Amino acid sequence: MENSNLLLIYLATLLALLGVASFFVLRQVFKTRRIENTLSRLQTKLTKEKGTSQEYYELGSLLLDKKLFTQSTIYLQQALKNLDKEETENAALIHNALGYTYFAQEQYDLAIRNYKEALKIAPDYVTALNNLGHSYEKKQLTSQALEMYEEAMKLDPKNTTAKRRYESLKKRIVAAEK
């Protein structure tokens, strides 16, 4: 009797684990399908007709998520061209995303230029500050990187990315001075 109860517990546990795993697998399948449908719809639409800056940005962001940086760059540049005058906040987002595409392609000067454009539009854009700091790091411009991380931490004291990168750079500077 004891063995059959133990077997039932194991079987119930196994079924529960399989149920949970199935839930997460199905959720991921539906999410991926939704993204692929959106990607297909936007690509089809934007190859046939001119779209809005929001549509170009959305397509560029989806391609960015898929790590298709060159294609993403094209659509993000198109999003900038189609911006309305009152969409300044969106311009900062687009410049930041465009900077990220250049950063991923190791075109750090272009990335820096776009991050700076984003910060001209939205000076308190912490993500752009973090990204700009990281670009400066890659270019071995340590003092500028530290300055960007300090600025990011002033605007968002709980910014773990800026804190981590700042402390890492400080340790490297101290180690290099010894």
Secondary structure as UniProt FT lines:
FT   HELIX           2..48
FT   HELIX           53..65
FT   TURN            66..67
FT   HELIX           69..81
FT   TURN            85..86
FT   HELIX           88..104
FT   TURN            105..106
FT   HELIX           108..121
FT   TURN            123..124
FT   HELIX           126..138
FT   TURN            139..140
FT   HELIX           142..155
FT   TURN            157..158
FT   HELIX           160..177
//
